[in-house]
């Protein structure tokens, strides 16, 4: 929508709404009597600024052409009559004066003049005719940046990246960084980022060019040491990884091949990005000792300096591991970036004063909290986070202040970020002059062209007015259907009444969102992320009801609700992102649809020749993080197992505790034992003793080793960089993957017991031996042919 359409639609508010809704909130607004009669057709500027691209773009968006006028001072502009005004003596500062016969803009520099036009556009889109008055404004922080994670299964289309840059400019961000990992094309490396939506060099150039048109400086954030999980899982790159117990996630910086690979990255990206900044990360560097860390950091920094870049790095490895004093040994050009996303406290905030004593400047990074839930973190919590950062990280000590959008877990939509992004932009620009209590209303006016009070009510509903908040709902969304049944049994789900009431409120919110779509004049498509949040949340409460009622009708309703949420997510995703990664996000919905469809179906489990043992009262533990294991008798990979009922999850054996189970007296061809145990260090040690008895005679005995036979249930497939090694170290002939009872948990099965002849036993004894408890889920015997 162009400026004339917007002003026509907002004209009726001009007499009642003289105080403008601006984001960021200006430091001063002095209203005066009267309105401006000048037409915004031509912007007269000093001839020296005619070639300044961002000025031309900003004027064009107001429907104006540039006209040289030598009488206009440098860094000033006029519409209609010109009256000399002075700009604030601050970098990027500006004065915007509106009088009856014209509009005068003055910048402390060219950037300030462009920001004056950005403010004028916000005014002109809301008020017609423009009220007379004067704005004087300047930023709190020199560098105000948006950190955008595109490495976790969600990469925008080129058109969407350009739209992001435009929207960042509208809120006076100064910098935009793409967290890329392997999401760029590397010449001669066809498998690098393959199938993950990697950006081409031309696409990166287009994003940078759009930034230059909008005075947004785009710089890369690329890991040169840690967080190489996606790359190191590929066989062709695995040799570059540091040897650690976990799945490899860091380079081994002592290898010449790693240095060659890093040089190829730098030689590819440094010429692409004109920005003087290059963020090389260096966080969560598993398997890298202190000396290797500092040597590689200094080498990378020197390579960047040689290429005209100022290197940045995450400082968390210092204050969490190596010690802040290590900063004294690091390259003098390295700028530490200190991050923390909690509302208050934390090691990062404690470490910052010591860091700035050792460096002339630092950057800090907060967060929007868009990962780990269906929506961002509560707005008030985010504002508290940024305020507490500023109390110790003012512009006197910190030159850069950013906020991060991470996509860990890959279950959010990046486009849900805009309200917190606008609120952060105001905090970083306006400082104490900002108004956090009114920023949402002003943001809605600027972004959507309407105050949208109903959208604020929807946010309040999702943040704090339902029995589950956004983060709790996502955890349930990832839980297999059987886990819902267990949580209903244990009282850990909202009741039917609570869920029904929540659904009524969500239905009303959906109608209000439809009204918001009709009222919005711009960015209507962004409201799709709110629709996705409402539908996902509704699907959670429909599933809660089904878990309590356990009827076919309720389960069908659950399937329908998940399908609707899936369709909304898919539509919103494809409106902004390239297709790579979509199947990762939809897989969760597909698993839920399958799970709830199967829940009430009657399946005949064939047990001929099999004896799935019923542990009865020996199932003694309920652990809701693995509540998604099957209930009762099921068949998995052709083997029938009998798991615990809905009130328990497993049997837990402490060290030296023995469990005895009665057995059918049949010859046993094999046994399938579903059990897990955390490891005691990195060396296989006895975790359990298994004995088969027939009367008083011991017919078989074996010590099962943790690591080798008893896999840790935490992330056994290496889904998380801090996983305990999992299946990477089991005996592959005897241990196989079985099922995933919840996000980041998994169960394995031990079989192929090495007895020489099929034993006949009347009881089994299992004794815990390790330091950690043994978790036993199911045991099935396979009868030998007689």
N, C-alpha and C positions, 0 to 999 in steps of 0.2 A: 504494500500500500504506500502511495507516495504522500508527501507532506500535505498537499492540498486536500486530498481525500480525508486525511486524518483531521485537519483543522476544520473542515466542513462538519465532520461528525462531532467535534468537541465544541463547536461554536456556542451551543446552547448552554454550556457551563461557564462561559466567559464572565458573565455578570456575577455569578455566585462564587466562583472559585478563583480568587485573585492570588492566593498563595500557591506558588507552583509546586508540583510534585517532582522533585529532582533527585536523581541518584547518580553520583554521590551527593549528599547534602552539602550545599555550599557553606563556606565559612561565614559569609555575610550576605544578606539579602535585604536591601533597603528599598521598600516600595515607595512610590511617589504617585501623586495625583495624575490622572489622565491615562490615555492609551496611545499607542504608536499608530500613526497613519501611513507610515512609509511602506512601500511595496517591496517585498523581498524578491527582486528580479536580478539585480546586479550587486556584486560585492566589490567595492573599490579597495585595492591594496597597493602597497608599495611595489614598484616594478620588479624589485629584486626577489619578490616572493612568487612571481608568476610560475616559476618552474617547480615550486614546492608541491609535490604530488598530493600529500595528505590534505593540504589546504583546498586544492581543487576538488578532491573527493568530498570533503565535508561540505563545501559550498554547493556542489551538485546535488547532494542529498537534501538540501534545503530548496532545491529548484533554482539556484542562482548560478550565473556565470561570473568569471573573474574579469575585472577591468583595471588596468594599471592606472595609478594616479600618484604622481610624484609628490603631491602635497600631503599624502598620507604618510605618517612616520613609519619607519620599519617596524615590523611585528605588530602592526595595527591594521584595522580594516573598518570600513564604514558602509552603511546602507542608508541612503538619504543624506541628510545634513551631517556634517562632521564637527564634533566638539572634542578637543583634545582631552584625553584621560590618561592616567598613569596606571601601569600594571603593578601588582605586588612584587616586591623584590625577592621573589622565590622562584627557583627553577620550575618550569611548567605552570607558573601562576598566570592568572588572567583577570582582566576586568571586563565585564559586560554591562554596558550602560544603554538603557532603552529610554528614549525621550519621545516626545510627541512627533517630532519631525524626522527621526531617524534612529539608527542603532549604531553604536560605536563599540568596537572590540579592541582590546589591547592585550598583548601577551608579553610576558617577560622574555620569551624566546619563541621560535616558530611553533614548538609543541604547545606552549600555552595558548597561542592564538587558535590552534586547531581545537583544543579543548573548549575554548570559548564558543566555537561554532557547534560543538557537540552539545553543550548546554543550551545554546539557542535553539537547536533542533528539538530538544526535549520540551522546551517552553512552547515552541510553535506548534508542536503536535497536540498540545493540550489546550492552549488559550488563543482565542482570536476575537478581537484584536489583542495584541500583546500589551500587558499592563506596563506602565512606566516604572522604572526602578533601576537599581544598580546591584550587581553581584561582583564580589571580589573573592577569589578562591585560589587555592594552591594545595599541592599534595603533601601529606604527612611523610610518606616514604617515597624515595626516589624510584625504587624498583618494586612494582606491585604485580605479582605474577600468578598465573593460573597454571597449575601442574596437572597434566592430563595423561592418565595411564591408558595407553592403547594396547598394552601387551598382554592383557588377560581376556582374550577371546572377544574383543569388541573394538573394531576399527571403523571409523567413519568413512563414508564416501568422500571423494574430493569436494563435492558441492557442500557437504555438511561441515567439513573442516573450514571451508571459506566462510560459511555462516557463523561458525564458532568465533572465528577471528573478528568478524563484523560485530557480533554481540559483545565480545570482550571490549572492543574499542568504545562501544556505546556507554560502557560503565567506567571508562578511563583506566583500564588496566594498561600497564606499560609493556609487559612481557608475557609470552606464552611459551611453555615448554612441553614437548612431547616426550613422555617416558616410553622409550622404544624397544629396549632389549634387542630382539632380532627382527624388528618390524620395519626393516628397510632392505632394499636390494643391495647385495654386496657382489661386485663384479667377480666373475669366476667361481662363485659359490652358489650353485643352483639350489642346494638344499637349505641354505640359510633363510629362515623365515618362510620356507615353502609351505603353502597351504594355510597360512595364518593371516593373510591379508596384508603382506608387507607393502610399504609405500615405495613407489618408483622414484627415481631422481627427479623426473618431471613433476610428479605430484608434490614432492617436497618443495621444489622451486615455486610452484604455484601457491602453496600455503605461505611461504616466506614473502612472495610478491604481494599477496593480499595483506599481510601484516605491514609491509612497507607502505602500502596505500592508506593504511589506517593507523599508522605510527604505533604498531604493536611489533615489538622485536621478538622474533621466534628463535629459540635456541634449543639444541638437543640435550636430552638427558639419556645417556646410554651407559649401561653397566660395563665397566672395563675390568671387573674382577668377579664380584659375586652376582647372584641372581641370573645364572646361566642355565636354569633348569630346562627350558625348552630346547636350547641348543645342545646341551650335553647329553640329552636322552637319545640323540641321533648317533648311530654307530660311527659315522665319519668324523664326529667331533669329540667322542667320548675320551679319547686319549689326552685331550687338553685339560681335563678336569682334575682338581685336587682329590687325592684318595682320602675318603672319609667314610665313616660308618654309614651315614645317611646316603641316599641317592645323590650323586654329585651335583653341586649347584654353583661351585666357584671354579674359576680357572686355577691351574697350578702356575703361579707367576714365575717359578724358577725355570720353566721350560722355554727354550728358544722359540718353539712353535707358537706359544702363546703370544710372545712379543711380536712375532710376524703377523699373527692374526690381528692383534690390536693396531699395529701400524696400518694394516689394510683398512680397518674401520676408520681410523683417523684420516687416512689419505682419501677416503670416500666422502666422509661427512664434513670435514673441516672446510673444503672448498665449496660445499653446497650451502652451508650456513654462514652468511656474512656476519652474524652476531659475534661479538667478542667473547661470549660465554660458552662454555662447554661443561656440562655437569657429568662427571665420570662415575658418580655413585659411590662404590666401595663400601656398601653396607652388607651386613649378614654374610660375611666371608668365611664360610665353613672350611675348615681344614687348612687355613692360612695362618702361620705364626706371625709374631710381632715383626721380626726382621724382614720376612718376606713381604708383609703388608706395607711397611714403610718404604722399602726399597722399590716395590712396584708402583706405589703411589707417587713417589718422587720421579720415577722414570716416566710414568704417564704424564705427570704434570709438566715435565720438561719438554716432552714431545708436543704437548699442546701449546706451551709458551712459544716454542719454535715456529708453530703454525699461526701465531698471532692471537691465541685464545687465552682467556683467563679461566683456569680450571676451578671447578667447584667440586666438593665431595661431601657425602653424608658424614656427620661427626659422631654418629651413635656408636661406631666401633671403638671410639676413644673413651667416651664416658661410660660405656657398658662393659668394655673388655680390656683394652690395652692401656688405658689411663690417659688423662688429658695432657699430661706432660709430654707424651709422644708428639704432640703438635710442635714442640720446639725443634724436633728433628725433621719436620716435613717441609717440603718446598715452600719458600716464602710467598709464592704467588697463589698458593692454594687458599681458597675461601671456604671455610667450614659452613655447612648448612645444618642447622640444629632443628630437629623435627619432634613434634609431640602433638597428639590430637585429643588429649584429655582436657576436660574443662579447667582443671587446676592440678597443681603439683607435678610430680614426675622428675625423673633424673635429668631430662633434657633442660628443663628450666633451672634446675639446681646447678647444672654444669655451665650454662651460658655465661655467667659473670666471669668464671675462670677462663673460658675460651676467649672472650673479648679482651682479657688482659694480655693474652699471648698473640693476638692478631689485631690489625688495625680495623678490621671490619668482619662481620659475619652476616649470614642470612638466616632467617628462621622460616619454618614451614608449619602451618596449621593444616587443618583438614575440614572437609565438608561432611564427612561421615556418610557418604553415599554407598558404601559397601557394607555388607552384613545386615541388610534390611531391605524392605520394599520401598523405602523412601530415605531421604537424608536424615541425619540425627536431628533432634528437636532444635529449632532455630535459636531458642534462648540458650541452650547448651553450647551451641557453636559460637554465639556472641560472647558468652562468658569465656570460652577458650581463647578467642582472639584478644579480648580485653586483658586477660591475664598474661598473654604473651607480651602485649604492648607495655605492661607495667614494668617489665624487666628488659624489654627489647625495643626501646624507643629508637627513633631515627638517629639519635646521637651516637648509638653504639652499633646499630644494625642498618645496613643500606638496603637490604632486600627483605620483603615480607611477602610470602606466598601462601596459597591454600591449595590443598591437593585433592584430586579426585582419583582415588584408587579403585580398582575393579577386582580386588582379591575375591576369589570364590566364583566370580563371573556370573553373578545372579542379578545384578542391577542394570539399570539403563543410565548411561552417562548423561542423557538429556534431562534427567531429573535434577540436575545440579543448579539450575539457573537462579532460583530464589536465594539459596545460600551464597552463590557466586556474587549476586548483586549486593547482598548484605556485607560480604567480605570486601568487595570493591569499595564500598563506602567507608568501612573501618580503615582500610589501608590508605585511602585518600584523605578522608576528613578527620581522622583521629578523634579527639574529644569533641570536635564540632559536629560529629555525626549524631544521628538520632535513632538509636536502635529500636525504640518503641514504635516508630512510625515507618520504618524502612520498608516493611512488607507492603503497606498500602501504596507507598510511593513507587516501589519496584513494580507492582502490578500496573500502576498507571503508565509507567515508562515502557514496560516490556509488552503488556497486553493492550494498552490504550484504555484501560478501565480499572477502577479500584478493586473490583471483584471481591467484595466482602465474603461472598459464599465460598470462594476458594480458601480464604483464611479459615473459615469454619471447617472446611474439609481437612486442612492441615492439622488443626487442633484435634479433630476426631481421630486422625491416624496416629498422631503423636501421643495422646494421653487420655483419650476418652473411651477407649475400647478395653475389653478384658485382656487383650494382648497388644503389645506395641509392635512396631514394624520389625524389630530384630527378633523378638520371640516368634512372631508369625513366620519369618523366613526359616527359622530352625525347624518349625513344624512342617513347613512346606517341603523340606528335604527328607523328612522322616518317612520310611516305608509305611504302608497302610496298617500293617500289623502293629507298628509302634503306636499308632493312634489308639488302637483298641487297648493296649496296655496302659497308656496314659489316662484313658477314660476310666479304666479299672482302678487306677491308683489315685484318682482325683486330681491329676495334673493337667487336665483340660478344662476349659470353661464348660459349664453345664449347658444342657439343652436350652434352658430359659435364657441364660446369659448370651449364648450364641444366637438364639433367635432374635433377641433384642438388638444385638450387634448387627445382624443382617438387615433388620428394619432401618437402622440408622445408616448403614452403608447404601441401601437402596435409595433412601432420601438423598444421600450425598451424591449418588450417581445422577439423580435428577438435577441437583444443584450444579454439578459439573457440566451437564448439558446446557444449562442456562448460562454458565460462564463461557462456554464455547460460542454461544450466540452473542454475548456481550463483548467479547474480546475483538479488538480491531486488528491485532497483529499477533504473531507467534501462536496462532490457534493450534498448530500442529504440536507444540510443546505440551499442551494439555493432555496429549495422549499418554504421557508418562504418569499423570495423575489417574487417568482411567485404568491403566495397568495396575497401579498400586491398589485402587479400590477393588478391582476384580480379583486380584490375587488374595487380598485380605478377605473378601467375601468367600472365596473358595476355601480358605482356612476354616472359617466358622461353619460352612456347610459340611466340611469333613469332620469337624468336632461333633456336630449333631449325629452324623452317620456313625461315628465311633461309639457314641452312647447308645444309639438305637439298634445298630447292627442288623438292619432290615435291608432287603433287596432294594426297596424303593429309596431308602436313604442313601445307599451306596451308589445307586444310579444318579441321584442328585449330586453326589460328590463328583462323580465322573463328569457330569455335564458342567459343573462349576469350574473344574480344572480345565476342561476343554475351552471354555469361554476365556479363562485367564490366559491360556496358551495362545489363542487366536489374537487376543489384544496385544500380548507381548510381541508376537511375531510381526504383526502389522506395524507397531511402533518401532520395532527394531529395524525393519527393512526401510522405513521412511528416512532413516539416518545413516545406517551402517551397510558396509559391504557384507555379502552373505557368509564369508568365512567366519566360523565361530558360532553361527546361529544354532547349529545342531547341538552344540555343547549346552546351550541354554535351554533348548526345548527338551533335552533328554530327561531332565528332572520331571517335567510335566508328563512326558510319555511314561515314565516309570510309575508316577502316581496314578495315571489312568489305568495302566495294566494292573497295578496292585489293588485298586478299589474295585476293578471289574472282576478280579479273581476272588475277592474276599468272601462273597456269599455263594460262590459256585461250589457245588458238591463234586469233589474229585475222588474217584476210587483209587486209592493208593495200593498198588500191588506189593504185598509183603511176602509172597511165596519164596521161601529160601532165605528170607531176611528176618532179623530179629531187632527191630528198633526198640531199645530199652526205655522203659518208663522209670525215671528217677524218683517220681513221686515226691515224698516229703523232703528228699535230699536236694531238690531245687530250693535254695534258701536265700536267694539274693534278687533284688530288683535294682537295676541300674538303668536309668532312663536314657542315657546316651547310647545304649545299644538296644533300646526297646523295640527296634524294628526287626528283630529276629523273628522267624516264623513262629506261629502258635500251633502247638500240638503236632500231629502227624502230617508230614509233607514229603515230597520227593524232590531231591536236588541231584542233578547230574546222574540220574538213574538209580540213586540210592535212597531208600526211605529212612527218614530220621524222625525221632519224636523229640520235639523241643518242649520247653516249659509252657504252662498255661498262661493266661493273660495276667496273672497276679505276680509272676516271677520272670526273671530273664535267664538265670543260670545258677549253677552250684559253685560256690567259692570255697576253696580249700586253702587254709593258711599253712605255713611251714609246719611239718610234722603232723598235720591233721590227715586222717585216713578216712576215705569214703569206701563203703562196701556195697556192692550191687549184686543181687541174685541173678544168675544166668541160667538159661535153658541148657540142659545137658545134651548138647549136640556137638558134633565135630565142627570146629570153627575154621573156615577157610581163610577169613581175614576179618579185621575189625576196622571200623571207620570211627575215629575219635575226634570230636570237634572240641578243641581246647586251646586256650591261649595263655600266655604269661609274659609280663614285661621282663626284659633281659637284665641280668646282673653284669653290667659292663659289656665288653666287646668279645669276650671269650665264652664259647659254649660251656655251660655248667649244668649239673643235674637240676632239673626243675620239677620232676615228678618221678615216682617209682610205680610201675604198673606190674601187678602180680595176678596170675590166674591160679585158682586153687580148685582141686577136686577132693572133697573131704579134707583130710589132713595133709594131702600131698600137694606140693608146689609144682605146677606143671609148666609155668612160664614166668619169667621175670625180666624186666628191662627198665633201665633208667632212661627216661626221655629228657633230652637236653633242651634248655631254652636256647633260642636262636636257631638251633639245628632242627628241632622238631616242634617246639612250642613257640609259635610266632607271636610277637607283640600285636595286640589288637589295634593299636593306634597307627593309622595310616600304613597298613602292611604293603600296599602297592606303591609306596613312595609318593603319595599324593601331596605330601607336605614336606618342605625342605628340612623341617626338624624331626621328621619321622625316624623311628628307631631302627632303620635298616630293613625291617620287615622281611618280605619274601626274597630279598636279594641274597640272604644268607642261609635259607633253609635247605634241607636235603630235597632236591627236586624230584627224586624217585619216590619219596614217601610223603611229601607234603604238597598239597594243592589248594588253590583258592576255592572258597566255597560261596560266600555271600557278603554283602555290605549291609549291616543293620542300621547304619546312619552315616551321615556325612563324616568322612575321615576315620571311620572305624571299619574293620573287616575281620572276618573269621576264616580260618584255614582248617583243613582236615588232615589228620594223620592216618595213613593206612599202610598196607604191605608190611605187616608185622612179620619179622623174619624167623618164624618158627619152622622147624624142619618137617614136622608132621602136624596135621590138623589136631590141635589139642581139644580135649573135652573137659569142661570145667563147670563147677556149680556156682562159683562166685568170682567176682573181680574186685580187686582192691586197688585203689588209686591214692597214693600218698603225696602230699605236697612237700617238696624239698628245697625250693628256692627261697630267696629273701622276700620275693613278692608273691602274693596269692596266685593260685592257679584257678583259672576260670574254665569250668566245664559246662558245655552246652548240650551235647548229645553224644550217644554211643550207639552204633548199630553193628550187629554181628552178621557176617555172611556165612551161611551154613555150607560146609563142604559136602560134595556129592558122596554118597555112601557107596 
